[in-house]
Every structure is written in structure tokens, then in C-alpha cells.
Amino acid sequence: MKHILANKDDFSFLKNKEKLLSELSQVVELAKSKDRNPLESITDGPDCFLPDDLLSIASKFGEVYCRPCPSRFTARGEGLSKGFINKPAKFKVEARDRYGQRSIVSGTSVRVMVQDPQHNQLNTKVEETTTGEYLVSYTPTQVGYHFIRITANDHKILNGDSHAVIFNRKDYFSLGVPLKKISKSELRTEPPVSTFRSVCTLPNGNIVFMDAFCLRVVNPSTGNLVHTVGSYGTGSNQFSLPFGMAVNRSGNIFVSDSTMHRISKFSSEGRHIMNFGTQGQRVGMMQCPEGLALLGEERVYVADSGNNRIQYFQQRNGKFQGSFGRKGTNAGQFMSPRDVAVDAKNSRILVSDTGNFRIQALSLDGKPLLQFGNPKGGSVYLSFPFFVTVDEDGFILVTETKSHYISVLTPRGGIVRRLGSQGDAPGQFRTPYGICVSSNKGHVVVTDSTSNCIQIF
């Protein structure tokens, strides 16, 4: 009809007169049969629509605009899934009609609720545009999961509920291809590198990793070996089966030896300082000590795996200070704990309770606070948690040696993502083993004891 009128083609108009009148008659009859006025809005609760048959005929006379349908509204944008502290997180809500098409009819009341991890509501800003979009922004002040609910005219929209993970410094969603990968073949030294186990970073940025019977210090920029600490043996500065490692702010290196049942302390240059610990079950004695963690320059926590407990000693002289835990499955009990980490931001420690397939969070003196991961699956399932570390914001990273990936968790234990898959390519793992977060640059450093490499993310 638009074409006919625009060209003032009287012959075409007369030719199509009967057809046009017939179709207009159908519109009127359909409206009457449905007790509808075609010029009025049609509303059924939250869904606003024309019947399909009426829409089909009405569309022949031009573009049909339907009122917004709240249950068909959608939201999209980065702010729905992640954000950073003290920076506006943004996303859009798109108005759509019953048919899923964009609607530009204004007047819908869009509301957005955002809750932080403590269930406090944040201020949100919603701005309606002339194109059927609503621009939403909020400014988080805490790390962790934030719950978002979006409604239109008090009805939840199509993807109305979501969770955004708020970071402070590092965006774990962006991790994928490593910044650098250092393989065994690149480290030419005598004796040659045998394997890659636990790993830490020194205050100067160098990486120190555990070989089979010694420590290796590597410059991450060049990938070159700086020096080696220790050797195989039972002497005071030797190792029989070194396992865990931790470095304090002064650069002193603490190493656990599982078959010597002791802890050794070295300077950052590799000078032996002292040993402490003897084999046994009494407090202060050890049975296969494994993971280590440091509280400032005061305590050194030891995962006393063979005794199913955590013990802590003075860093300065190795004097015993305290012990907690015993064999079991309840909170505060352990089954072969493999590693321990200090979460300084939240004044707690985290224990990789491997035999119970979980991570436990406890106070600095051993009071159970929280646990996550279980052998039955679910969103927080941990298949075989091994080494654990914590970044400056309390995010938890766990190597899962049997699943070939790294689990990144929020401070409350929610899954942020799984990093990696099985393989030898950059960003993949065979047996992810040691893990740490460098204090100077925030890089995630992971060793792989099967692929024999270090990957830096």
C-alpha cells in the first residue's frame, strides 16, 4: 500500500482494492472474534502481545510495535559477571516484546538489586535510553560474589538473577595462555633438573622451586638458573625427600623434608641457618611433614601429614608453639593434610585436607571457621586438592593434581573458574603440583611434575 500511494498509481490501487479490503475485513473480524480492539494494547499479566494470526495480517500494512514484555527482557554486559573494587561495574537491560524483538516503547520500571557477600545492598543507577535499553551501573567495595536481581514492572526478567565476582587487583577470568613457560630442557645445569614440585617467589622476584633433592632458583625474566641450594643426603644442609617450602619477607627459605621429619631454614642465597623437628607423635614432633606457610616473620605452620594435624613453630629459633587437629572427618579434623596457607587479609589459615577432599579455613590458632569441597560433587567439588595458596585479596588457588587444572575460589569458597585442561600446551597441565602468587607482581606461578615445567600467569 505504501508503494502504491507513494507512486500515486491509481491503476495499481484499483487493481488491489479488493485484496486490501479483504485483508482489512479479516483484521476487523479477528478483533471482534477475540473481543479485542486492534487499536488498543493487549495485556495478559506481565505478557503483552497480539495474537499470532492478528499480528500476521496486521504486519502486512507496516511495522507493528508491541508493548514491552518484562519476562522477555534480557541483560548483558561485563558487570553481570565481574568487576573491580571502587570502579563502576556496568551492564545493559534490553526491553523486548513477547516475540523476543527489541521494544522501544518507554515506561517500563526497571529495578536492579545488588548485594555484596555480607548481603548489604549497594546503590545502583538505572538510566533509560530512547532505544529500548536501560544502562545500569553499581560500584562494589568488597571482593567476592555479588548477587544481582533485575526486575521489570516487578517481574523478574529472562536472566534476572546472576552473580558477579568482584576482584581487587587480578582478574582471574582473563588467565589462559601463560606469560612464560620454563621447561626442564631450558635449564641446563649439573646435576640436571629432575622434576618440578613446590614453588615460591623470593622478594627480588626470582622463583625458587623444589627439585627431587635440592632447591633451584630461577630468574623468571630470562628463564636462567641463578643457583642451587642443597643436595641429596642426610647432612644438616641436605635433603632426603623435600616436599613443602615457604619464603618470608626477609627472603629466608623454609623447607620440609618428609623422610627426615624436619624443617630446614636457609637464607635467600642458600646459606644453611638451622634445622628443627624430630620424628614422633608427641606435640612438637613430626611424621612426614609436608606443606608449610608463614605468618609474617613470626610463625611457621607445618602440615604434619602423618599425624593428621597442623603444628606451628617460631621462625626465629624453631621453638614449638602450638598444635591442633587430629584424624577424622569433622570440622577441625584432617585426613592426610598436604598443604597449608596463611590468609593474612582475613586472619586465618587454609588447609588442603586432601584425604577429605576439601579445604578447611581455620583461625590462626586452629578454630574451625569454614570448609568447602566434598567427595560427592557439586559446584564446590574438589577432586584431589593438593597445594593451596592465597592472594592479597583472599582469593584461594588450589592445584588439583588428578583433574589437571587449578581451581580458583572466592574467599568464601565459591568457584570462580577452573584454569587449564589436560595436555602439554601452554596453559595446560599434566600434574599441576606447586602453586604460589608472587608478592611483587601478583603473577600466579604453577609447577607441573609430569610435564616438568613452570608456567607463569
N, C-alpha and C positions, 0 to 999 in steps of 0.2 A: 504494500500500500504506500510506504514512504517513497519508493521508487516511482510509482505511478503519479503521485501528487507532485513530486519534485519536478518531473518532466512534463507535467500538465498534458499527459497523453490521454485525451478524452476517449479515444477508441479503446485503449487498454483498460481504462476504468470501466467502461460499459461492458467490455468483454468479460471482466472478472467480477462484475456486480453481483451476479447470482451466487458465486462462490463466497464472496465476502459476507453477503447477507446470511448465507447458510451457516458460516462459522460463527458469526456474531449471535445467531439464534441459538447455536449449541452452547455458547457461553451462558446466555440467559437461562436456558433450560437446566443446565447443570447447577447453576446457582440456586434456582428455585427448588430443584430436587434435593439439594443439600441444605435448604433453608439458609443460604448464605447470600449476602450482598457482595458482589465482586469488587465493589469499591471500598469495602471495609476490611480492617485487619481481621485475621482469623487466628484465634488464640486457644490453645488447649494446654492449660497449665504453663509450664516453662517452655513448651514446644510451640513455635509459631509457624504456621505453614498453610499453603494452598494444597488442596487435594491434587494428586498427580494428574488426573485426567483434565482438571480445570487449568492447571498450570501448563499442560501440554498445548492446549488450544490457545490460552492467553499469550503464550510465548510467541505465537505466530504474528502478533501485532506489535512486537517490540520487546525490549528488555524488561523483564519482570524483577522488581525488587521486593524481597521478602524481609519481614522484620527479623531482628536477631533472635537466635535460639540459644539461650545460655548453656544448655547441656552440650552444644556442639562447639562452643568456644574452645580455642586451644591457646597454649602458651609455649613460647620458645625463647631461647637465649641462654647465654652462659650463666647468668645469675641464678638459674634454676638448679644448677649442678655444682657450682663452685664460686668462690670469691676470696677476697683477702681482707684482713683486719683493717678497719678505718678507711676503706676505699669503697665507694658506691658499687654495689652489685646490681646489674640491670638485666631486665628481660622484657618481652612484649607479650601482651594478650591480644589475640586476633578475634574479632567478632565474626561469627559465621551464622548462616541460616540453617534451616532444617536439612538442606541438601548438602551441607558442608561447604557452601560457597561463601566467599567473603561478603560481609554485610556492611554497608556504610551508613545505615540508619542509626542515628545517635539516640542517646537517652538511657542506655543500659547502665546500671550501677555496678561497677566492678570493684570488688574489695579484695585486699591481699593481707593475709596474716602471716607474719614471720616470727618464729620462736627460736631462741638460742638454746644451747644444750641444757640450761637451767630452767627452761620453759618460760623465760621472760619474753614479752612481746616487744618487737622492735618497731620503730616508726617507719612507715612506708609511704611512698609518694606514688600516686597513680594519676597520670595525665592522659586525657582522651584526645585523640587526633581527629582530623576530618576524613581519614582514610580507613576508618574501621579498626584502628589499633589503639591500644592503651599501653603507654610507656610506664613501666614500673621500676622503681629503684629503692634500695634499702642499704644501710651502712652497718655491717656487723662489727662488733667489738670483741668477739671471742672466737677462738679456733674451735673446730669440731662441727658436728652435724647441726644444721638449722632446718627446722620443719617449715614448709611453705604450704599454705592452703589458699586457693583462689576461688572466689565465687562471683557469679554474675546474677544480679537480681535475687540474691540469696540462694541461688542454686549452684552446686559445685560444677565447674567446667569439666571438659573431657579429660584433661590431665591435671586436675585441680590440686592433687597432693604430690609433693616432691620433697626431696631432701638435698640441700646444698652443703657441701663440705667447705668450711672456711679455713684457709691457711693463713699463716703469718708471713713466712719467707719463701718456702719451697712449694711449688705446685707439683704434687706427685702424679697428677693426671698427665703431665707433659713428659714424664720419663718414658723412654723407649729405647732408642739407639744410644749406647753409651758414648760419653765424651772421649773415652780412651779405653783400649783393651790391651793389657800387657800379658803376653803368653809366656810359657815356660821357655820356649825356644829363643825368645828375645833376651833372656837373662843369662848371659854367658859368664859362668863363674866356676871356680873349683872349691869345694866339690859342687857338682851341678845341682840345680834346684830339683827336688824330688816331687814335692806336692805343694798345694796351697791350702792352708787351714784357716785359723782365726786371723783377724786383721784389725789394725788400729792405725790412727794417724798421729804423728808427732806434732808438737807445737809449731815447728818450722814448715809444716805441710808435707813432709815426707811420709811415705806409707811404710809400716812395718808389718810383715806377715809371718805366720808360723810355717816353717818348712817341717820336714819329718823330725829332724833332730837339732834345729837351730832357728834363729830369727834372721830374716832378711830385711834390710832397709832399702827402699826404692825411691828414687826421685820420680814423682808422677808426671812431671812435665816432659822429661826426657825418656823415662822408662828405664833408666840405667840403674844398676845396682850400686848403692853407696857403700855399704859394708855388711858384714855378717856377724851375728852375736851368738856365742856358744857353739857347742859341738856335741856329738854323741858320747855318753859316758855317765859315770856316777859321781864325778867330781863336783865341787861346790859351784862351779860356773858351767856345768854341763847338763845335758838333758837326756832322759831315757825315753819318755813319751810326753812331750809338751802338748798342752791342749788349749787352755784359755789364756787370754792376755788382756791387759788394760794399761793405759798411759795416763799419768796425772798432768796437771798444768805445768809442772817443772820439767816434764819430759821423762821422768822415771818410768821404767817399764816393769810391770809385774807379770810373771809367767807362772802358770800352774803346771806341775808335772804329775801326771796321773799315776805312773808306776813308782815314782819316788815319793809320792804322797806329801809333797811340799810346795811352797811358793818361793820363787826366786825374784829378787829385785835387782835391776840393772839401771845404770844411767843411760841417757839417750845416746851416748857414744859407745855403749856396750860394756862399760866397766861394771863388774860384778860388785854389788853392795852387800847383800846378805841373803840367807835362806831362813825360812821358818816353817814349822809344821812337822809332825811325825805321824806315822801310820797308827790308826787305832779308832775306837768308837767313842771314847770319852770326849767331853767337850774340849775344844782346843786341838784335838787330834783329827786326822783326816783319813778318808778312804776313797781314793780315786777322785781328787779334786779336779773340777773341770772349768766352767766359766767363771770369770772374775769381773768385778765392777768397782769403781772408786767413787767415794763421796768426798768431793773436794780433794784435800790433801790430808784427810783425817782417817777415814775407814777404807778398808779393802774388804769387799764382800766376796765370799767364796761359795760356789755351788758344790757342796760336799756330796757329790752324786752317790757314792757308795753307801753313805749314811743317811741319804734321803733328807737332807737338811741344808740350811744356809747358815754359815758362820761369818763373823766379821772380826777383823783384827786392826790394830793400829798400823798405819802405813809406815810410820817412822821407825818402829822397832819390832813389828810383828807380834806384839803382845795381844793375846786373846782378849776380846771384849764382850762377845755375846753370841748366842746361837738360838735358832728357832726352827720348828718344823720336825716332822717325823714321817715315817712311811704311812701312806694312806691316800684316800680319795676325797676326803672332806676339805673344806677351805682351810688353808694354812698347812695342809699336809702335802707330801710330794711322793712321786714315783720316778726315781732317776732324774732329778733336775739337771739339765745340761748347761744352762747359762743363766746369768743374772745381769740386770742393767739398772742403773740409777736414773730415775726421772726427777731431775733437780727442780724443774718448774713446778711439779705437783708434790714434791717432798715425799716420794715413795720409791719403792723398788719394784721391778718386774722380774718374775722368774719364769723361765721356759721349763714348764713342768711336763717334760716330754712324755713320760710314761702315762700321764693322764690326758695327753693330747690337748693341753690348754696352756694359757698364760695366766699367771696369778699376779695381781697387784697387791702389795702389802705396804704397811707403814715402814719407816726406816728401822723400826725395832721389831718388825715381824707380825704386826696385827693385820689379819686378812681384810682387804678392802673390796676387791673386785676380782672376778675371774671370767674368762671368755675363751671359747673354743671347746669342742666336745667331740667324742668319737662317733656321734650319731648323725653328723652332717648338719645342714642348716647354713644360714647366712654367715655365721661366725665359725664355721668348721675349720679346724687346723689339723691337717693330716699328720704331720710329724714336725712340730715346732722344734727348732734346733737352737741356733744362735738368735739373740734378740738385742736390739738397740733402740734408743730413744733420741729424737732430735730435740732442739731447744724449745720447741713448742709443745712437746709431749706426744707427738705422733710416734707410733710404735712400728718398727720394721722387724719382720721375722723371716728367717730362712727356713723353707720347708723342703728338706733335702729329698724327700720321696715324691714330691709333686713338681719339682723342677721350677719353682717360682719363689718370689718374695711376696709376702703378704704385708700390705701397708694398712695400718689400723689407726683409727682416731684415738684420742686419749681415753675414751670410754669403751674402746674395744670394737667399734663398728668397722666393717670392712670398707676401706676407701677404694682399693683396687688390688689386683694380683699383677705383679710385674714379672714378665718373662714367660717362656714356654720351653719345652724340651728341645735341645739342639745345641749346636756349636757356633751358630752365627752370633754376631754382636747383639746383645740384648737377650740371648737365650742362655739356658743353663742345663747342665747335666746333673751336678750335685752342688747346688748353692750351699756354701758352708759358713764361713765367717762373714760378718757384716758390721759396718760402722758408719757414722755420719761425721765427716771432717768438721772440726770446730771452727776452722778459719774460713772455709768457703761453703760449707753446707753440702758438699758432694756426698753421695751415697757410694760407698766402696764395698764390693762384694767379691769374695773368692769362690772359685769353683774347683773342688778337689778332684773331679774327674776330668774336666776339660783342661785343668791345670792352667788357670789364668786368673787375672784380676780385671774386673770391669769397674769403671768409674762413671757414675751417672750425675 
